[in-house]
Amino acid sequence: MPNTYIKVIRTEQGVRLRIAKVPLTTTAGVPNTVAHNLPKAPLFAFYVPANGDGSWYETAVPDGTNAYLTVGASGPTSFTMYAFY
């Protein structure tokens, strides 16, 4: 399912940025590569875990296809990624 942006903002320089809310599902205990389905690589992204209270971190910055998260053994398996692209 393609993601759609939820808002468009303009910077002071006139650059248009779209903001997308992207649901991500991961597996606890391993590095995860998760398709974000955005039309291009985000300029900035942040993640909000929806469940679990263990450790997790961004393994690498998202590229044009995927987001990269490593989740600890009792970490969250569901995230919302907010991406600016």
C-alpha positions in Angstrom: 0.0 0.0 0.0 1.6 3.3 -1.0 1.9 5.9 1.7 0.5 9.4 1.1 1.7 12.5 2.7 -0.3 14.2 5.5 0.9 17.7 5.1 3.0 20.0 2.8 5.0 22.8 4.3 7.3 25.4 2.7 10.6 26.4 4.1 11.7 30.1 4.2 13.6 29.4 1.0 10.5 28.2 -0.7 11.3 24.5 -0.7 8.2 22.2 -0.4 8.5 19.4 2.1 5.9 16.6 2.4 5.3 14.9 5.8 4.3 11.3 5.7 3.1 9.0 8.5 4.4 5.5 7.7 3.5 2.3 9.7 6.4 -0.1 10.1 6.4 -3.6 11.5 9.7 -5.1 12.8 10.9 -8.3 14.4 12.4 -8.1 17.9 16.0 -9.3 18.5 17.4 -8.7 15.0 18.3 -5.9 12.6 15.3 -5.0 10.3 15.1 -3.7 6.8 11.6 -2.4 6.3 10.1 -0.9 3.0 8.7 2.5 3.6 7.0 2.9 0.2 7.9 6.6 -0.1 8.6 8.1 -3.6 12.1 9.1 -2.5 14.5 9.0 0.4 13.4 11.1 3.4 15.5 14.2 4.3 14.6 13.6 8.0 12.7 10.8 9.8 11.8 10.0 13.4 10.2 6.9 14.9 7.5 6.4 17.6 7.3 2.9 19.0 3.8 1.6 19.4 4.4 -1.4 21.7 7.2 -3.0 23.7 9.6 -1.2 26.1 12.9 -2.7 25.2 15.8 -1.1 23.3 15.9 -0.2 19.7 17.8 2.2 17.4 18.1 3.3 13.8 20.8 1.1 12.2 21.2 3.4 9.2 19.5 6.4 7.7 16.5 5.6 5.5 17.3 5.4 1.8 15.0 5.6 -1.2 13.5 2.2 -0.5 13.9 1.1 3.2 14.1 2.1 6.8 16.7 0.4 9.0 16.0 -0.4 12.6 17.6 -2.8 15.1 15.3 -4.0 17.8 16.4 -5.6 21.1 15.0 -8.9 22.4 12.0 -7.3 24.2 11.8 -4.3 22.0 8.9 -2.9 20.0 7.7 -4.6 16.9 5.5 -1.8 15.6 6.6 1.8 14.9 5.2 4.9 13.2 7.8 6.7 11.1 7.2 10.3 10.4 9.2 11.2 7.4 10.0 14.6 5.7 10.7 14.2 2.0 
